């Protein structure tokens, strides 16, 4: 436990967050954090259970005098996005997060921090453990594997919760109340082939290409910022390299997570030795072009080439060409804005992962939209792109969006509490990201829901950080909101 972090205000929240940072909890590996949450609930003598999907539910009775108030479910997800800089050795399944204070922020050294959604989870734990806060009946729902597919929310049974109101703690900008989110769909394309054994000829050289230094970020929250996609940049050059230098592709690896804008991508190609100097010069030219195109968006794009070991196999030329053309043609980024809500993204896609392994190339794309019909249209377009290239294409992981209810009773109460406690009017927001509210709301259509949180910058990247002062304000707002929940 980081004692300096644990002493921040509010101490009960930061203490829990510091403990959470010591517990490995990357998506797909939640046994340790689940055990911690279960033991915490039981240690308080509270009704604690886990369902078949891995979600943990803890029920806490109302404080004296508030038994007749509506039941609130406080909700957050247990997993964190495991992203790190290549320069650091870190095993997310075993190592604690190296968290520290950097001025007005809490951040981590060279890895994601896990404030998304660790701060929300810590606040819920602090409320469960408090003997002084006032509130009606509470249900604390800690969902499983939100970041990789919202599997916990998808697996949630429709008869588990008894609450009337849901407060989701997974938003990332203080002063904003979210009332709607986008739905999502995974597009998975794959090329299967037979490797071509390769022996380097005297007049050929193996070159490793590497794009890095991009900001990356959340594929929903940050998609409107126009940040560079490492896969798109790399394949743009690969097409040129094949056309002008007769390059042959041995392997490629770009991106790591479906919901993170890819920050790095690497490939190994074979080219004629006589063209090596020209080839390296072209890499430098493309780096300059990329920097110029993104000079107001990206800070440190790096595109490098270096001699490397001879690959044992090559991707067959027809597969190579089909792959490159499909990735270059693949729609990526914002597809459409909401027509009647200026400045809000409606539909987008993220070319998240391109990965070759033994006789298989996999491409993973996440489509988001607050419109089910536009989500289907974009998915169909992407499917067509890769089908025309001869790939196998499948859809998976679809989940619904969350329709706004501007007449929501809890929204109106939250607006008043925010003004009374913090002195400002909150902004009412629609987010182009997948909050679990959409899925939970489809199972519990009568739940009255809002989402909010402290200010978290650069989630899903090693630059992730949370504003310390905003956490204190978030805590005051949340705890005062619980005091103002209406009676049944």
N, C-alpha and C positions, 0 to 999 in steps of 0.2 A: 504494500500500500504506500502511495506517495503521500507523506504527511503534509507537505506544503499544499497539495491539492485539497486534501481532506479538511484543511483549516479555512478554506474559502467559504464565503457566505452565499447561500444558506448551508451551514455545515452538514445538516442531516442529508441533504442531496449530494453534496460533493464527496462526502464520506462513502456513500454507496457507489458513486461513479468511480472513485478511486479503486474500490474493491472490484468493480466490474472490469476495469482495465487490467487487472491482474489475472483475469480468467479468460483463457482463449475461447473465442466464440465466432470464428469465421463461418459463413454460411455452409451448411452441411455438416458441421462439427460442433454441435450444441450440447453434447452430453454434460460437459462441465458446468456451463452456465445454467442449464436446466436443473442440475443437482443443487446448485447454489440457490436458485429461486425457490425450489421446493423446500429446501431446508430452512430458508428464511421464513417462509410462510408458516411452516410447522412450528418453528421456534417461537413465533408470536401467538401460537395457539389458535390460528385461523384455519378455516376450512380450505384446504389446499389439495388440488387434484391436477392430473395431466390427462389429456384426451388422446385418442388414437393418432391424431395428426402431430402430436408433440407440443401442443399449446398448453400452457400452464394457466390455471384459473385459481385465484385466491379471493375469497369472500370475507369482507370485514363488516361487522354490524354497524349501525348508525351510532353516533355519539348520543349521550342522553339528551332527550328532548327533540331529537331529529328523526325519530323512528318513522314518522308518517310522511317523510319526504320521498320524492322520486328516487329510484335507484339509478346510480351512475356507474357505467363501466369505463374505467381508465385503461387505455390500450396502447401498447407499444410492442415493437418486435425485438426479439432476442439477438438476432445475428447482426454482424457487421461486415462491410465489404473489405476483403483482404487485398489491399494494394500497397506496394512498396517500391521504393527506388531500387534500381538494379545494383546500386553501389552498396547496399546494406544486406547483411545476412539476417533473415528473420523468418522463423517458422510460426505461422499464425496458429497452427494447431497445438503448439506447445509453449510458445513464448508469450510473456506479458507484453502489453503495449508500453513503450517507454514514453510516458506522458510527462509534460513539464509546462511551466508557466512562461509565456513569452509576451511580456508587456501586459496588454489588456486581454490577452487570449490564452486559452489552454490548447495545446497542440501536442503532436507526437513527433519523435525523431524518425524521419524517413519512411513512415508508414501512415496509413489511415489511422485516425484517432478513435473512431467508433462512437463519437458524439451522436452520430446518426445510427441508431436511435437510443444510444446508451444514456444520454441525458434524460430522455423521456422515461426510460425504464428506471433510472435512479430516482427520479421524482416520484414515480408511483410507489417504489419501495419505501421511500421516505415517508410518504403519506400513510402507508400501511403500518409503519413502525411508530407513528406519532401518537402520543397520549394527550396532546394539547389541541390539535386541529379539530375544528367542528365540521361535521359532514353527515349526510344521510347514509343509507345503505350503499356499500361500495362493492363492485366486482372489479378485480384487476386481471386483465387478460394480456398475457405475454405470448405473442404469436411466434410461430416457428418459421424460419427460413423465408422471410419477406423478400430479401434482396435478390434471391435467385429464381423466384417464381411465385412468391406469395403462397407457398404450399400450406402453411399453417392456416391462413384465412380461408383458402379453398377447402381445406379439410374440416373446417369448423362445422359442427352439427347445428342444426337450426333450432334445437331445443335446449342448448346449454346455458345461454344467457337469460337472465330474468330482468335485465335493466330496461329503463325507459330512455336513457340518454347515453350517448357515447362521446367521450372526449379522447380524440386521437392525439398523441403527443409527438407525431413524426413530421411536423413542419419545421422549416429552417430559417424563418425570418420573423423576428419579434415585431409586434405591432400589426400583424396580419392574421386574420381569421379565414381559414379555408373552408369553402362550402361545396367544392366540386373538384373532381380530378379526372384524369384521362384513364381510359382502359388500355389494355395492352395485348399483344399477340407476338409470339416468337415464330420467325421464319427460319427454318433449318434446311440448308441446301448442302448437298454432298456429291463429290465426284469419286467414284471408285475406279481403280485402274491397276495395271500390272507395272511394277517398277521396271525401269530399264537399267540393267547393270552398266556401270560406267567405269572406264579406266582413262585417266587423264592423258591426253595426247601431248606431245612435245610442244605443239604450237597452240596450246590452250592453257588457260589459267582460271582457277576458282576464286571468286570474289564474294565477300560477304557485304551486303548492303544493310544499313541500319538507320532508321528514322527514330529520333528520340527528342526529349526536351519539350514535348507538347504539354499543354495544360491539362488536357483530358477533362474530366468532370462528369457530373451526373447527366445521363443521356436524356432525361426529361427536363429537369430544372435548368440545365445549362445549354440545351440544344439551340435556343434562340440566339445565343451569343456568337454563333458562327465559327466556333473553334475548329481547328484543323483535325481531321480524322487520319491517324497514322496509316491505316490500311489504304485509304483513298490516295494519299500522297505516294506511298510506295508503289502501288499498282499503276499509277499514272506514269511513273518512271519505268517500271518493268515493261509496259507496252512500248515505250520509246526504245528501250534497250533491245527488245526482240526485233523490232523493225530496223533499227540502225546498226546494231552490233551483233546480230544473230545470237543473242543471248539464249541460253537454255536454263530453265529453272530446275533446281534440285529440291529445294524445300522452302517453305515460308511459314512465318509465325507472327501474327499480329493481333493485339488485343487480348484481354483475359476474362472480361466479364460482359455479359449481355447488356447490362444497364450502365456501363461506363464508356464514355467516349474514349476510343483507344489512343493511348499516349505514345506507344512504341510499336514498331513493326520491323521484322528482320527477314531477309531472304538470302539464299546462296544461289549464285548463277555461275555458269561457265561461259567465257568469252574467248575469242581468238587473242593470243598473246600480243600480236602485233598492234592491237587496238587498245591495249591496256591504258596507256597514257591519255589517249583521247577519252576513253571511258571514264577515267577518274576525273578528268576535267569537266565532263558532262555532269557528273554527280555534284561537283562544286557549283556548276551553273544552275542546276535544279534547286540546290539549297538556297542560292540567292533569289531565285524566282519565288520559292515558297516563303522565304522571309519577307520579300516585298509584298506578296499577295496578302500576308497575314500580319503585316507590321504593326497594325493597331489592335491586334487581337492576341497574338502569341508573342512571348518574350524571347524564347531561346530555341527555335527550331534548329535541329542538327541533323544533317543527312551526310552519312559517311560511307566510304568504301575502303575495304582492306583485304589484302591477300588472306586466304584461309585454306584449311585442309581440303583435300580433294574429297568430294562426296562419293559415296559408294553407288548411288543410283541417281537417275534423273526422272523427272515427271515426263511421261510421253508427250511429245510435241503437240498433238491435237488437244490433249487435256490441258496442257499449259496454255495454249492459245485461247481455248474456250473459257478457262478460269479467268485469265487476265481480262478478256473482253467483257465478261459478265460483271466482274468487280468494278471495272471502269464505268460500265453502264448503270450499275446499281444506284438507285435513288438513295440519297443520304442527307440527313438534316431536316429542316423544316419543309414540309410539303404544302401546308395551308394554314393560314391564321383563321381564328373564329370570325366569320363575316360581320357579326353584330357586336363583337367585343374587341375593340381596337387594342392591338399590342399583345394579345394572348394567342399562343400557339394552339391550333386545333389538332393537327396531324403531323407526325414526323416519323422518321426511321433512323436507326443507328446501326451502321455496318460494324458490328461489335467485334467479331472474331473471324479471322481466316487462319486456319491451322492445318498443316499437312502432317501426316504421320505415315505409317507403313501402308502404302497403296490406298490411302484415303485422304481426301481434302474436305474439311468441314467449314461451312460458312454460317455464322449465326447473326441474325438481324432482329432487332426489337422494334416493332411498330407500336406507336402510341397514338391515340386519338380520343377526344371527348365525343366524337361522332362514330357510332357503330358502322354506319354505311361508308364513311370515308376511311375508317380503319380497314374495312373489307376491300375497298377500292385500291388502297396502297398495297395491301398484302397481295392482291391479285396481280398488280403490276410487278412487284418483286418476284413473285412466283413465275410469271411469264419470262422475265429476264433470265432466270437461271434454268428454266425448262428449255428455252431456246438454245441455251449453251450445253444442253445434254445432261444437266444435273438432276439428281433426285431431290424433290422438294417436299417438305412436310411442315405442317403448322402444329403448334403446341402451346400450352401455357396461356391460353386466352383467358382474359378476365374482364369484367364489365367496368365501365366508368361510374362515376358518382354524380348524379344529376343535382344541380343546385336547388335549394329550397329557401328562397329569400324571406319567407314567412316563418321560418323555423323559430320556435319559442326559445330554444337554448341560444340561438344566435342573437336574438334581441336582448336576452339577459346578459350574455357575454359582452355585448357592445356597451351596455350600461356599466357593468363591473369594470371593464377596461378604462372607461372614462373616469369613473369614481376613484379607482385605485391608482392608476398610472397617469391620469390627467390628459390622456390623448384619445382621440377617436381611432379605433382600429380600421385598417383597410380590409374590405371584404374581397376575398381572392378566389380565383380559379387556378389550379396548378396543373401544369402539363407534366404530370408524373403519376405513377400508380400508387395512390394511397390505398391501404387495406379497407378504407371506408366503403369503397365501391363493392367489394366482394362481401363484406360483412353486412352491408345494407341490403344486398340481394337476398340474404338469408333471414334478415330481420328488418323487413320493410317499414316497421313502425318505429324503429330507432330514430331519435332526433340526434343529429351528429354535427360536430364541428371538429376542425383540426387546427392546432397551433403549436408553437414551440419557440425556443430562443434562437438567436442568430448563429447559424453554422455556415461557415464559408468553405467552399471547395470540397464538399462531401464526395466520397468515392475516389479520392486522390490522396497522395501522401502530403498534400498541402492542407488537408482538412484541419479546421480550427473552430473553436467555439468562443464567443464573446462572453467574458466573465460577468460583466454587469448585466447583460441581457438575461442570463440564467437567473439572477436574483429577481429581476422584474417578472420573468416568466413564472417563477415560483410564487410570487405574491399574487399574480393574476390567477393562477390555477387554484391556489388554496382559498382565495376570496370567492372565486366562482363556486367552489364546492359549498361554501357557506350560504350561497344565494340560490341554490337549486330549489325550485318550487315544491310545494306539497303535492301529493297525489290528487 
